[in-house]
Amino acid sequence: MADFLDPIEYETGTTIRTFNIINTSVNEEGYEVLLDIDLDSGYDLENVKMKISFEDLQAYETKDVHEAVKYALGFFE
């Protein structure tokens, strides 16, 4: 159990190839987005829940949830 308390040095992992928004719901803090993510390693992440706050939307200078998810996942133009 002590292994979990010790700091661990990680290197960055694989990149995200694509993502699909399955569902979006709004709440008092922002949006809850359900995603399927395809990783460059060949693995898939299904039903990943992401929270995007209204403050995040302002910081990304968009009102479009899809654009905010792109920025949050590191897809910049």
PDB file of N, CA, C and O in Angstrom:
ATOM      1  N   MET A   1       0.814  -1.193   0.000  1.00  0.00           N
ATOM      2  CA  MET A   1       0.000   0.000   0.000  1.00  0.00           C
ATOM      3  C   MET A   1       0.854   1.252   0.000  1.00  0.00           C
ATOM      4  O   MET A   1       0.438   2.275  -0.544  1.00  0.00           O
ATOM      5  N   ALA A   2       2.026   1.201   0.589  1.00  0.00           N
ATOM      6  CA  ALA A   2       2.900   2.371   0.646  1.00  0.00           C
ATOM      7  C   ALA A   2       3.336   2.809  -0.746  1.00  0.00           C
ATOM      8  O   ALA A   2       3.657   3.981  -0.947  1.00  0.00           O
ATOM      9  N   ASP A   3       3.354   1.895  -1.707  1.00  0.00           N
ATOM     10  CA  ASP A   3       3.745   2.243  -3.065  1.00  0.00           C
ATOM     11  C   ASP A   3       2.844   3.305  -3.663  1.00  0.00           C
ATOM     12  O   ASP A   3       3.304   4.105  -4.478  1.00  0.00           O
ATOM     13  N   PHE A   4       1.592   3.336  -3.291  1.00  0.00           N
ATOM     14  CA  PHE A   4       0.649   4.305  -3.835  1.00  0.00           C
ATOM     15  C   PHE A   4       0.873   5.702  -3.270  1.00  0.00           C
ATOM     16  O   PHE A   4       0.455   6.685  -3.882  1.00  0.00           O
ATOM     17  N   LEU A   5       1.519   5.810  -2.120  1.00  0.00           N
ATOM     18  CA  LEU A   5       1.740   7.101  -1.495  1.00  0.00           C
ATOM     19  C   LEU A   5       3.037   7.754  -1.949  1.00  0.00           C
ATOM     20  O   LEU A   5       3.205   8.966  -1.812  1.00  0.00           O
ATOM     21  N   ASP A   6       3.951   6.961  -2.487  1.00  0.00           N
ATOM     22  CA  ASP A   6       5.218   7.497  -2.957  1.00  0.00           C
ATOM     23  C   ASP A   6       5.037   8.184  -4.300  1.00  0.00           C
ATOM     24  O   ASP A   6       4.310   7.680  -5.155  1.00  0.00           O
ATOM     25  N   PRO A   7       5.691   9.337  -4.503  1.00  0.00           N
ATOM     26  CA  PRO A   7       5.574  10.005  -5.808  1.00  0.00           C
ATOM     27  C   PRO A   7       6.169   9.117  -6.901  1.00  0.00           C
ATOM     28  O   PRO A   7       7.204   8.475  -6.720  1.00  0.00           O
ATOM     29  N   ILE A   8       5.489   9.106  -8.022  1.00  0.00           N
ATOM     30  CA  ILE A   8       5.926   8.275  -9.147  1.00  0.00           C
ATOM     31  C   ILE A   8       6.161   9.190 -10.333  1.00  0.00           C
ATOM     32  O   ILE A   8       5.335  10.054 -10.630  1.00  0.00           O
ATOM     33  N   GLU A   9       7.282   9.006 -11.008  1.00  0.00           N
ATOM     34  CA  GLU A   9       7.578   9.770 -12.211  1.00  0.00           C
ATOM     35  C   GLU A   9       6.957   9.056 -13.400  1.00  0.00           C
ATOM     36  O   GLU A   9       7.228   7.879 -13.638  1.00  0.00           O
ATOM     37  N   TYR A  10       6.126   9.768 -14.142  1.00  0.00           N
ATOM     38  CA  TYR A  10       5.485   9.195 -15.321  1.00  0.00           C
ATOM     39  C   TYR A  10       5.956   9.937 -16.564  1.00  0.00           C
ATOM     40  O   TYR A  10       6.227  11.137 -16.520  1.00  0.00           O
ATOM     41  N   GLU A  11       6.048   9.229 -17.644  1.00  0.00           N
ATOM     42  CA  GLU A  11       6.267   9.863 -18.932  1.00  0.00           C
ATOM     43  C   GLU A  11       4.927   9.926 -19.632  1.00  0.00           C
ATOM     44  O   GLU A  11       4.009   9.178 -19.294  1.00  0.00           O
ATOM     45  N   THR A  12       4.810  10.805 -20.594  1.00  0.00           N
ATOM     46  CA  THR A  12       3.544  10.909 -21.299  1.00  0.00           C
ATOM     47  C   THR A  12       3.265   9.623 -22.048  1.00  0.00           C
ATOM     48  O   THR A  12       4.182   8.930 -22.490  1.00  0.00           O
ATOM     49  N   GLY A  13       2.007   9.319 -22.182  1.00  0.00           N
ATOM     50  CA  GLY A  13       1.585   8.086 -22.821  1.00  0.00           C
ATOM     51  C   GLY A  13       1.259   8.283 -24.282  1.00  0.00           C
ATOM     52  O   GLY A  13       1.872   9.103 -24.966  1.00  0.00           O
ATOM     53  N   THR A  14       0.315   7.543 -24.740  1.00  0.00           N
ATOM     54  CA  THR A  14      -0.067   7.560 -26.135  1.00  0.00           C
ATOM     55  C   THR A  14      -0.963   8.760 -26.443  1.00  0.00           C
ATOM     56  O   THR A  14      -1.538   9.365 -25.539  1.00  0.00           O
ATOM     57  N   THR A  15      -1.072   9.088 -27.702  1.00  0.00           N
ATOM     58  CA  THR A  15      -1.903  10.216 -28.103  1.00  0.00           C
ATOM     59  C   THR A  15      -3.324   9.765 -28.424  1.00  0.00           C
ATOM     60  O   THR A  15      -3.584   8.588 -28.673  1.00  0.00           O
ATOM     61  N   ILE A  16      -4.218  10.721 -28.412  1.00  0.00           N
ATOM     62  CA  ILE A  16      -5.614  10.465 -28.774  1.00  0.00           C
ATOM     63  C   ILE A  16      -5.749  10.634 -30.279  1.00  0.00           C
ATOM     64  O   ILE A  16      -5.390  11.673 -30.833  1.00  0.00           O
ATOM     65  N   ARG A  17      -6.268   9.610 -30.930  1.00  0.00           N
ATOM     66  CA  ARG A  17      -6.501   9.690 -32.374  1.00  0.00           C
ATOM     67  C   ARG A  17      -7.791  10.425 -32.682  1.00  0.00           C
ATOM     68  O   ARG A  17      -7.801  11.426 -33.398  1.00  0.00           O
ATOM     69  N   THR A  18      -8.879   9.911 -32.128  1.00  0.00           N
ATOM     70  CA  THR A  18     -10.198  10.506 -32.348  1.00  0.00           C
ATOM     71  C   THR A  18     -11.036  10.374 -31.091  1.00  0.00           C
ATOM     72  O   THR A  18     -10.712   9.609 -30.182  1.00  0.00           O
ATOM     73  N   PHE A  19     -12.107  11.128 -31.060  1.00  0.00           N
ATOM     74  CA  PHE A  19     -13.074  10.981 -29.981  1.00  0.00           C
ATOM     75  C   PHE A  19     -14.464  11.231 -30.544  1.00  0.00           C
ATOM     76  O   PHE A  19     -14.631  11.956 -31.525  1.00  0.00           O
ATOM     77  N   ASN A  20     -15.441  10.629 -29.922  1.00  0.00           N
ATOM     78  CA  ASN A  20     -16.839  10.816 -30.285  1.00  0.00           C
ATOM     79  C   ASN A  20     -17.615  11.189 -29.041  1.00  0.00           C
ATOM     80  O   ASN A  20     -17.493  10.539 -28.003  1.00  0.00           O
ATOM     81  N   ILE A  21     -18.411  12.233 -29.147  1.00  0.00           N
ATOM     82  CA  ILE A  21     -19.283  12.621 -28.045  1.00  0.00           C
ATOM     83  C   ILE A  21     -20.549  11.781 -28.141  1.00  0.00           C
ATOM     84  O   ILE A  21     -21.267  11.840 -29.140  1.00  0.00           O
ATOM     85  N   ILE A  22     -20.818  11.006 -27.109  1.00  0.00           N
ATOM     86  CA  ILE A  22     -21.968  10.119 -27.064  1.00  0.00           C
ATOM     87  C   ILE A  22     -23.195  10.851 -26.523  1.00  0.00           C
ATOM     88  O   ILE A  22     -24.300  10.722 -27.050  1.00  0.00           O
ATOM     89  N   ASN A  23     -22.972  11.624 -25.457  1.00  0.00           N
ATOM     90  CA  ASN A  23     -24.076  12.318 -24.814  1.00  0.00           C
ATOM     91  C   ASN A  23     -23.543  13.555 -24.108  1.00  0.00           C
ATOM     92  O   ASN A  23     -22.413  13.566 -23.618  1.00  0.00           O
ATOM     93  N   THR A  24     -24.365  14.595 -24.060  1.00  0.00           N
ATOM     94  CA  THR A  24     -24.021  15.825 -23.347  1.00  0.00           C
ATOM     95  C   THR A  24     -25.214  16.229 -22.495  1.00  0.00           C
ATOM     96  O   THR A  24     -26.348  16.274 -22.971  1.00  0.00           O
ATOM     97  N   SER A  25     -24.944  16.520 -21.233  1.00  0.00           N
ATOM     98  CA  SER A  25     -26.007  17.022 -20.361  1.00  0.00           C
ATOM     99  C   SER A  25     -25.483  18.244 -19.627  1.00  0.00           C
ATOM    100  O   SER A  25     -24.295  18.345 -19.321  1.00  0.00           O
ATOM    101  N   VAL A  26     -26.385  19.165 -19.354  1.00  0.00           N
ATOM    102  CA  VAL A  26     -26.020  20.406 -18.679  1.00  0.00           C
ATOM    103  C   VAL A  26     -26.428  20.328 -17.215  1.00  0.00           C
ATOM    104  O   VAL A  26     -27.446  19.727 -16.871  1.00  0.00           O
ATOM    105  N   ASN A  27     -25.619  20.944 -16.357  1.00  0.00           N
ATOM    106  CA  ASN A  27     -25.953  21.062 -14.946  1.00  0.00           C
ATOM    107  C   ASN A  27     -25.629  22.483 -14.494  1.00  0.00           C
ATOM    108  O   ASN A  27     -25.280  23.324 -15.322  1.00  0.00           O
ATOM    109  N   GLU A  28     -25.736  22.759 -13.221  1.00  0.00           N
ATOM    110  CA  GLU A  28     -25.536  24.126 -12.737  1.00  0.00           C
ATOM    111  C   GLU A  28     -24.099  24.616 -12.873  1.00  0.00           C
ATOM    112  O   GLU A  28     -23.866  25.825 -12.873  1.00  0.00           O
ATOM    113  N   GLU A  29     -23.130  23.710 -12.989  1.00  0.00           N
ATOM    114  CA  GLU A  29     -21.716  24.094 -13.095  1.00  0.00           C
ATOM    115  C   GLU A  29     -21.208  24.130 -14.530  1.00  0.00           C
ATOM    116  O   GLU A  29     -20.210  24.788 -14.825  1.00  0.00           O
ATOM    117  N   GLY A  30     -21.892  23.424 -15.416  1.00  0.00           N
ATOM    118  CA  GLY A  30     -21.431  23.352 -16.798  1.00  0.00           C
ATOM    119  C   GLY A  30     -22.035  22.162 -17.506  1.00  0.00           C
ATOM    120  O   GLY A  30     -23.241  21.927 -17.433  1.00  0.00           O
ATOM    121  N   TYR A  31     -21.192  21.410 -18.191  1.00  0.00           N
ATOM    122  CA  TYR A  31     -21.645  20.268 -18.972  1.00  0.00           C
ATOM    123  C   TYR A  31     -20.949  18.991 -18.522  1.00  0.00           C
ATOM    124  O   TYR A  31     -19.784  19.008 -18.126  1.00  0.00           O
ATOM    125  N   GLU A  32     -21.671  17.903 -18.587  1.00  0.00           N
ATOM    126  CA  GLU A  32     -21.105  16.577 -18.394  1.00  0.00           C
ATOM    127  C   GLU A  32     -21.178  15.895 -19.756  1.00  0.00           C
ATOM    128  O   GLU A  32     -22.254  15.757 -20.338  1.00  0.00           O
ATOM    129  N   VAL A  33     -20.022  15.471 -20.254  1.00  0.00           N
ATOM    130  CA  VAL A  33     -19.922  14.936 -21.603  1.00  0.00           C
ATOM    131  C   VAL A  33     -19.469  13.487 -21.523  1.00  0.00           C
ATOM    132  O   VAL A  33     -18.490  13.178 -20.843  1.00  0.00           O
ATOM    133  N   LEU A  34     -20.166  12.604 -22.207  1.00  0.00           N
ATOM    134  CA  LEU A  34     -19.810  11.191 -22.272  1.00  0.00           C
ATOM    135  C   LEU A  34     -19.116  10.949 -23.608  1.00  0.00           C
ATOM    136  O   LEU A  34     -19.665  11.268 -24.663  1.00  0.00           O
ATOM    137  N   LEU A  35     -17.906  10.382 -23.564  1.00  0.00           N
ATOM    138  CA  LEU A  35     -17.069  10.234 -24.751  1.00  0.00           C
ATOM    139  C   LEU A  35     -16.640   8.795 -24.984  1.00  0.00           C
ATOM    140  O   LEU A  35     -16.540   8.007 -24.043  1.00  0.00           O
ATOM    141  N   ASP A  36     -16.388   8.461 -26.234  1.00  0.00           N
ATOM    142  CA  ASP A  36     -15.604   7.290 -26.617  1.00  0.00           C
ATOM    143  C   ASP A  36     -14.328   7.840 -27.232  1.00  0.00           C
ATOM    144  O   ASP A  36     -14.382   8.729 -28.082  1.00  0.00           O
ATOM    145  N   ILE A  37     -13.169   7.315 -26.806  1.00  0.00           N
ATOM    146  CA  ILE A  37     -11.881   7.836 -27.243  1.00  0.00           C
ATOM    147  C   ILE A  37     -11.067   6.708 -27.864  1.00  0.00           C
ATOM    148  O   ILE A  37     -10.941   5.630 -27.284  1.00  0.00           O
ATOM    149  N   ASP A  38     -10.511   6.967 -29.057  1.00  0.00           N
ATOM    150  CA  ASP A  38      -9.614   6.022 -29.734  1.00  0.00           C
ATOM    151  C   ASP A  38      -8.187   6.499 -29.529  1.00  0.00           C
ATOM    152  O   ASP A  38      -7.837   7.618 -29.904  1.00  0.00           O
ATOM    153  N   LEU A  39      -7.358   5.638 -28.926  1.00  0.00           N
ATOM    154  CA  LEU A  39      -5.971   5.982 -28.658  1.00  0.00           C
ATOM    155  C   LEU A  39      -5.066   5.489 -29.773  1.00  0.00           C
ATOM    156  O   LEU A  39      -5.379   4.513 -30.454  1.00  0.00           O
ATOM    157  N   ASP A  40      -3.949   6.165 -29.952  1.00  0.00           N
ATOM    158  CA  ASP A  40      -2.989   5.809 -30.989  1.00  0.00           C
ATOM    159  C   ASP A  40      -2.369   4.432 -30.736  1.00  0.00           C
ATOM    160  O   ASP A  40      -1.852   3.810 -31.665  1.00  0.00           O
ATOM    161  N   SER A  41      -2.414   3.960 -29.515  1.00  0.00           N
ATOM    162  CA  SER A  41      -1.857   2.656 -29.164  1.00  0.00           C
ATOM    163  C   SER A  41      -2.731   1.501 -29.642  1.00  0.00           C
ATOM    164  O   SER A  41      -2.332   0.339 -29.570  1.00  0.00           O
ATOM    165  N   GLY A  42      -3.939   1.834 -30.138  1.00  0.00           N
ATOM    166  CA  GLY A  42      -4.861   0.802 -30.582  1.00  0.00           C
ATOM    167  C   GLY A  42      -5.944   0.491 -29.568  1.00  0.00           C
ATOM    168  O   GLY A  42      -6.892  -0.231 -29.874  1.00  0.00           O
ATOM    169  N   TYR A  43      -5.816   1.024 -28.373  1.00  0.00           N
ATOM    170  CA  TYR A  43      -6.831   0.811 -27.346  1.00  0.00           C
ATOM    171  C   TYR A  43      -7.945   1.844 -27.488  1.00  0.00           C
ATOM    172  O   TYR A  43      -7.745   2.919 -28.052  1.00  0.00           O
ATOM    173  N   ASP A  44      -9.106   1.503 -26.972  1.00  0.00           N
ATOM    174  CA  ASP A  44     -10.256   2.391 -26.962  1.00  0.00           C
ATOM    175  C   ASP A  44     -10.692   2.610 -25.521  1.00  0.00           C
ATOM    176  O   ASP A  44     -10.652   1.693 -24.700  1.00  0.00           O
ATOM    177  N   LEU A  45     -11.103   3.822 -25.229  1.00  0.00           N
ATOM    178  CA  LEU A  45     -11.715   4.143 -23.944  1.00  0.00           C
ATOM    179  C   LEU A  45     -13.183   4.417 -24.230  1.00  0.00           C
ATOM    180  O   LEU A  45     -13.511   5.281 -25.043  1.00  0.00           O
ATOM    181  N   GLU A  46     -14.059   3.687 -23.567  1.00  0.00           N
ATOM    182  CA  GLU A  46     -15.492   3.828 -23.816  1.00  0.00           C
ATOM    183  C   GLU A  46     -16.189   4.416 -22.602  1.00  0.00           C
ATOM    184  O   GLU A  46     -15.830   4.132 -21.459  1.00  0.00           O
ATOM    185  N   ASN A  47     -17.189   5.239 -22.872  1.00  0.00           N
ATOM    186  CA  ASN A  47     -18.019   5.851 -21.826  1.00  0.00           C
ATOM    187  C   ASN A  47     -17.194   6.642 -20.817  1.00  0.00           C
ATOM    188  O   ASN A  47     -17.384   6.520 -19.607  1.00  0.00           O
ATOM    189  N   VAL A  48     -16.282   7.449 -21.331  1.00  0.00           N
ATOM    190  CA  VAL A  48     -15.453   8.316 -20.495  1.00  0.00           C
ATOM    191  C   VAL A  48     -16.261   9.563 -20.164  1.00  0.00           C
ATOM    192  O   VAL A  48     -16.815  10.199 -21.061  1.00  0.00           O
ATOM    193  N   LYS A  49     -16.333   9.913 -18.902  1.00  0.00           N
ATOM    194  CA  LYS A  49     -17.093  11.077 -18.474  1.00  0.00           C
ATOM    195  C   LYS A  49     -16.137  12.253 -18.286  1.00  0.00           C
ATOM    196  O   LYS A  49     -15.138  12.147 -17.576  1.00  0.00           O
ATOM    197  N   MET A  50     -16.457  13.374 -18.932  1.00  0.00           N
ATOM    198  CA  MET A  50     -15.668  14.591 -18.807  1.00  0.00           C
ATOM    199  C   MET A  50     -16.588  15.717 -18.340  1.00  0.00           C
ATOM    200  O   MET A  50     -17.731  15.825 -18.784  1.00  0.00           O
ATOM    201  N   LYS A  51     -16.082  16.537 -17.454  1.00  0.00           N
ATOM    202  CA  LYS A  51     -16.847  17.688 -16.992  1.00  0.00           C
ATOM    203  C   LYS A  51     -16.201  18.947 -17.554  1.00  0.00           C
ATOM    204  O   LYS A  51     -15.002  19.170 -17.389  1.00  0.00           O
ATOM    205  N   ILE A  52     -17.007  19.764 -18.216  1.00  0.00           N
ATOM    206  CA  ILE A  52     -16.573  21.042 -18.769  1.00  0.00           C
ATOM    207  C   ILE A  52     -17.393  22.129 -18.070  1.00  0.00           C
ATOM    208  O   ILE A  52     -18.613  22.185 -18.220  1.00  0.00           O
ATOM    209  N   SER A  53     -16.726  22.977 -17.320  1.00  0.00           N
ATOM    210  CA  SER A  53     -17.446  24.026 -16.595  1.00  0.00           C
ATOM    211  C   SER A  53     -17.725  25.213 -17.514  1.00  0.00           C
ATOM    212  O   SER A  53     -17.124  25.347 -18.580  1.00  0.00           O
ATOM    213  N   PHE A  54     -18.638  26.063 -17.084  1.00  0.00           N
ATOM    214  CA  PHE A  54     -18.912  27.287 -17.829  1.00  0.00           C
ATOM    215  C   PHE A  54     -17.661  28.167 -17.872  1.00  0.00           C
ATOM    216  O   PHE A  54     -17.434  28.873 -18.854  1.00  0.00           O
ATOM    217  N   GLU A  55     -16.850  28.126 -16.811  1.00  0.00           N
ATOM    218  CA  GLU A  55     -15.585  28.863 -16.786  1.00  0.00           C
ATOM    219  C   GLU A  55     -14.621  28.325 -17.833  1.00  0.00           C
ATOM    220  O   GLU A  55     -13.896  29.093 -18.465  1.00  0.00           O
ATOM    221  N   ASP A  56     -14.611  27.000 -18.019  1.00  0.00           N
ATOM    222  CA  ASP A  56     -13.768  26.408 -19.068  1.00  0.00           C
ATOM    223  C   ASP A  56     -14.168  26.950 -20.435  1.00  0.00           C
ATOM    224  O   ASP A  56     -13.309  27.295 -21.247  1.00  0.00           O
ATOM    225  N   LEU A  57     -15.468  27.023 -20.686  1.00  0.00           N
ATOM    226  CA  LEU A  57     -15.948  27.543 -21.969  1.00  0.00           C
ATOM    227  C   LEU A  57     -15.459  28.971 -22.181  1.00  0.00           C
ATOM    228  O   LEU A  57     -15.028  29.319 -23.280  1.00  0.00           O
ATOM    229  N   GLN A  58     -15.520  29.792 -21.152  1.00  0.00           N
ATOM    230  CA  GLN A  58     -15.026  31.160 -21.260  1.00  0.00           C
ATOM    231  C   GLN A  58     -13.528  31.183 -21.528  1.00  0.00           C
ATOM    232  O   GLN A  58     -13.057  31.957 -22.362  1.00  0.00           O
ATOM    233  N   ALA A  59     -12.783  30.344 -20.828  1.00  0.00           N
ATOM    234  CA  ALA A  59     -11.328  30.302 -21.013  1.00  0.00           C
ATOM    235  C   ALA A  59     -10.957  29.861 -22.429  1.00  0.00           C
ATOM    236  O   ALA A  59      -9.987  30.358 -23.002  1.00  0.00           O
ATOM    237  N   TYR A  60     -11.717  28.941 -22.983  1.00  0.00           N
ATOM    238  CA  TYR A  60     -11.467  28.477 -24.353  1.00  0.00           C
ATOM    239  C   TYR A  60     -12.082  29.411 -25.392  1.00  0.00           C
ATOM    240  O   TYR A  60     -11.961  29.178 -26.595  1.00  0.00           O
ATOM    241  N   GLU A  61     -12.740  30.466 -24.923  1.00  0.00           N
ATOM    242  CA  GLU A  61     -13.369  31.474 -25.782  1.00  0.00           C
ATOM    243  C   GLU A  61     -14.334  30.852 -26.786  1.00  0.00           C
ATOM    244  O   GLU A  61     -14.302  31.160 -27.978  1.00  0.00           O
ATOM    245  N   THR A  62     -15.196  29.966 -26.274  1.00  0.00           N
ATOM    246  CA  THR A  62     -16.197  29.322 -27.111  1.00  0.00           C
ATOM    247  C   THR A  62     -17.455  29.050 -26.293  1.00  0.00           C
ATOM    248  O   THR A  62     -17.412  28.969 -25.065  1.00  0.00           O
ATOM    249  N   LYS A  63     -18.554  28.915 -26.988  1.00  0.00           N
ATOM    250  CA  LYS A  63     -19.802  28.479 -26.359  1.00  0.00           C
ATOM    251  C   LYS A  63     -20.166  27.086 -26.851  1.00  0.00           C
ATOM    252  O   LYS A  63     -21.184  26.525 -26.445  1.00  0.00           O
ATOM    253  N   ASP A  64     -19.338  26.533 -27.722  1.00  0.00           N
ATOM    254  CA  ASP A  64     -19.559  25.222 -28.332  1.00  0.00           C
ATOM    255  C   ASP A  64     -18.894  24.141 -27.476  1.00  0.00           C
ATOM    256  O   ASP A  64     -17.674  24.143 -27.316  1.00  0.00           O
ATOM    257  N   VAL A  65     -19.675  23.235 -26.936  1.00  0.00           N
ATOM    258  CA  VAL A  65     -19.153  22.176 -26.069  1.00  0.00           C
ATOM    259  C   VAL A  65     -18.171  21.291 -26.827  1.00  0.00           C
ATOM    260  O   VAL A  65     -17.149  20.892 -26.269  1.00  0.00           O
ATOM    261  N   HIS A  66     -18.460  20.977 -28.085  1.00  0.00           N
ATOM    262  CA  HIS A  66     -17.564  20.137 -28.897  1.00  0.00           C
ATOM    263  C   HIS A  66     -16.185  20.797 -29.020  1.00  0.00           C
ATOM    264  O   HIS A  66     -15.164  20.120 -28.895  1.00  0.00           O
ATOM    265  N   GLU A  67     -16.151  22.091 -29.259  1.00  0.00           N
ATOM    266  CA  GLU A  67     -14.880  22.815 -29.345  1.00  0.00           C
ATOM    267  C   GLU A  67     -14.145  22.780 -28.005  1.00  0.00           C
ATOM    268  O   GLU A  67     -12.929  22.596 -27.970  1.00  0.00           O
ATOM    269  N   ALA A  68     -14.876  22.955 -26.907  1.00  0.00           N
ATOM    270  CA  ALA A  68     -14.265  22.925 -25.582  1.00  0.00           C
ATOM    271  C   ALA A  68     -13.655  21.560 -25.284  1.00  0.00           C
ATOM    272  O   ALA A  68     -12.572  21.479 -24.704  1.00  0.00           O
ATOM    273  N   VAL A  69     -14.340  20.490 -25.676  1.00  0.00           N
ATOM    274  CA  VAL A  69     -13.802  19.140 -25.478  1.00  0.00           C
ATOM    275  C   VAL A  69     -12.529  18.977 -26.302  1.00  0.00           C
ATOM    276  O   VAL A  69     -11.549  18.415 -25.813  1.00  0.00           O
ATOM    277  N   LYS A  70     -12.528  19.454 -27.536  1.00  0.00           N
ATOM    278  CA  LYS A  70     -11.325  19.382 -28.376  1.00  0.00           C
ATOM    279  C   LYS A  70     -10.141  20.052 -27.696  1.00  0.00           C
ATOM    280  O   LYS A  70      -9.049  19.489 -27.633  1.00  0.00           O
ATOM    281  N   TYR A  71     -10.367  21.261 -27.187  1.00  0.00           N
ATOM    282  CA  TYR A  71      -9.284  21.978 -26.516  1.00  0.00           C
ATOM    283  C   TYR A  71      -8.836  21.249 -25.255  1.00  0.00           C
ATOM    284  O   TYR A  71      -7.637  21.146 -24.994  1.00  0.00           O
ATOM    285  N   ALA A  72      -9.782  20.745 -24.475  1.00  0.00           N
ATOM    286  CA  ALA A  72      -9.452  20.043 -23.231  1.00  0.00           C
ATOM    287  C   ALA A  72      -8.628  18.783 -23.495  1.00  0.00           C
ATOM    288  O   ALA A  72      -7.790  18.400 -22.679  1.00  0.00           O
ATOM    289  N   LEU A  73      -8.873  18.143 -24.637  1.00  0.00           N
ATOM    290  CA  LEU A  73      -8.122  16.927 -24.987  1.00  0.00           C
ATOM    291  C   LEU A  73      -6.820  17.227 -25.727  1.00  0.00           C
ATOM    292  O   LEU A  73      -6.068  16.311 -26.061  1.00  0.00           O
ATOM    293  N   GLY A  74      -6.556  18.503 -25.981  1.00  0.00           N
ATOM    294  CA  GLY A  74      -5.277  18.880 -26.586  1.00  0.00           C
ATOM    295  C   GLY A  74      -5.309  19.025 -28.091  1.00  0.00           C
ATOM    296  O   GLY A  74      -4.250  19.047 -28.719  1.00  0.00           O
ATOM    297  N   PHE A  75      -6.480  19.126 -28.693  1.00  0.00           N
ATOM    298  CA  PHE A  75      -6.587  19.329 -30.134  1.00  0.00           C
ATOM    299  C   PHE A  75      -6.614  20.828 -30.414  1.00  0.00           C
ATOM    300  O   PHE A  75      -7.674  21.452 -30.360  1.00  0.00           O
ATOM    301  N   PHE A  76      -5.468  21.398 -30.709  1.00  0.00           N
ATOM    302  CA  PHE A  76      -5.367  22.829 -30.988  1.00  0.00           C
ATOM    303  C   PHE A  76      -5.040  23.020 -32.451  1.00  0.00           C
ATOM    304  O   PHE A  76      -4.344  22.206 -33.058  1.00  0.00           O
ATOM    305  N   GLU A  77      -5.548  24.102 -33.011  1.00  0.00           N
ATOM    306  CA  GLU A  77      -5.267  24.415 -34.419  1.00  0.00           C
ATOM    307  C   GLU A  77      -4.141  25.394 -34.515  1.00  0.00           C
ATOM    308  O   GLU A  77      -3.755  25.784 -35.617  1.00  0.00           O
TER     309      GLU A  77
END
